[in-house]
Amino acid sequence: MSQSMRTGIDLYRSGKYDDALVFFLALPSGNIETNHELAYYIGLCYARLERYDDALVYLEQVVTTDTDLARVYQCRMILSVLYTITGRTRLADFELRKLLDSGYESAQVFSSLAYIAWEHRDGPAAISWYEKALALDGENSNAMNGLAYILAESGTDLTRALTMGKKAVDRDPDNPAYLDSLAWVYYKLGFAAEARAFSKRARDKMSGNETIAAHFTEIQNNPGRQR
């Protein structure tokens, strides 16, 4: 790694994404190895600055031309996230399956595939992917939360949903998505007081989220049976 690249990387790691981006864009392209590393960090800077379409251009360049497998795998994961954020879930699914095809398996990949399956309204597939994630990492908070929410939403195995939801919140008690999922489980079980309490905590931490806001309104206005 050249000293010039190191300066830009230090700016990036310090959270100075605008400065890092300006620095990287001013660098000469250099040889092909430097090109890949440069494209990688420019893509990361754009992603951090939420300029997703610009980020995609550079990160896609890495996955199609780089020979550094670790960097390619990381870029495919980032691409799957960016495609999901921008509503291009079919492309996100493609990147994740390319990882599986290459032999790269992780709880994060399986959880991401589960989320996409759920977005495509395929509950059984989503549950199956989350189960695969938990088989690899039984304490994965994201997978526990996702599975808890789907089980609650489908009204099946609410006891397990409660167990998974509580474990996820115990591991990350300030995560609004986890708080919302647990609130929804309690709501489906008929524990009105608990549902309202956790729903309020989720709403207070992320009031702008449509799903959390909708759950909060329903739980507060329709308490259901008390236990």
PEWO-V304072 format. One line per field, one symbol per residue. phi: phi as a letter, one per 40 degrees, with the letter a starting at -180 (. if undefined). burial: I if it has 16 or more other C-alpha atoms within 10 Angstrom, else O. A space follows every 50 residues. Layout:
# PEWO-V304072
phi=???
burial=???
This chain:
# PEWO-V304072
phi=.ccccdccccccccgccccccdcccccccgccccdccccdcccccccccg ccccccdcccccccbcbcccccccccccdcccccdcgbcccccccccccc ccgcbaccccccccccdcccgbddccccccccccccacbccccccccdcc ccccgbfcccdccccccccdcacbccccccccdccdcccgcccccccccc cccccacccccccccdcccccbcgccb
burial=OOOOIOOIIOIIOOOOIOOIIOIIOOOOOOOOOOIIIIIIIIIIIIIIOO OIOIIIOIIIIIIOOIOOOOIIIOIIIIIIIIIIOOOOIOOIIOIIIOIO OOOOIIIIIIIIIIIIIIOOOOIOIIIIIIIIIIOOOOIIIIIIIIIIII IIIOOOOIOIIIOIIIIIIOOOOOIIIIIIIIIIIIIIIIIIIIIIIIII IIIOOIOOOOOIIOIIOOIIOOOOOOO
